[in-house]
């Protein structure tokens, strides 16, 4: 098991309940893959530095997870399929 920091931005043009549902579904990918979500933070709605898919604002989420490489690959696959996620970033934490 390795530690990763995952950040993703969900578009705001959908309803608030749908934004939370997207975040919960992405969090559940980690737990279903026998990983552990150590920390999950909603960073709030923010203006994007530049338009992404014609969106000007997004809700930012950051989570620290401990899981295996296969689960991270599955997470990345599902994020790329989901049209409500504007951007994502996965960083492997070294030396922890």
Long-range contacts (C-beta under 8 A, 24 or more apart in sequence): 1-35, 1-36, 1-66, 1-67, 1-68, 2-66, 2-67, 2-68, 2-69, 2-92, 2-93, 3-38, 3-64, 3-65, 3-66, 3-92, 3-93, 3-96, 4-64, 4-65, 4-66, 4-67, 4-72, 4-90, 4-91, 4-92, 4-93, 5-62, 5-63, 5-64, 5-65, 5-90, 5-91, 5-93, 6-62, 6-63, 6-64, 6-65, 6-75, 6-88, 6-89, 6-90, 6-91, 7-60, 7-61, 7-62, 7-88, 7-89, 8-60, 8-61, 8-79, 8-85, 8-87, 8-88, 8-89, 9-48, 9-52, 9-58, 9-59, 9-60, 9-61, 9-85, 9-86, 9-87, 9-88, 10-58, 10-59, 10-61, 10-84, 10-85, 10-86, 11-53, 11-55, 11-58, 11-59, 11-84, 11-85, 11-86, 12-45, 12-55, 12-57, 12-58, 12-59, 13-55, 14-84, 18-84, 19-59, 19-84, 22-82, 22-84, 22-85, 23-59, 23-61, 26-61, 26-75, 26-78, 26-79, 26-82, 26-85, 27-63, 29-71, 29-74, 29-75, 29-78, 30-63, 30-65, 30-67, 30-71, 30-75, 33-67, 33-68, 33-70, 33-71, 33-74, 33-75, 34-67, 34-68, 34-71, 35-65, 35-66, 35-67, 35-68, 35-71, 36-65, 36-66, 36-67, 37-63, 37-64, 37-65, 38-63, 38-64, 38-65, 38-66, 39-63, 39-64, 48-86, 52-86, 52-87, 53-86, 55-86, 58-86, 58-87, 64-93
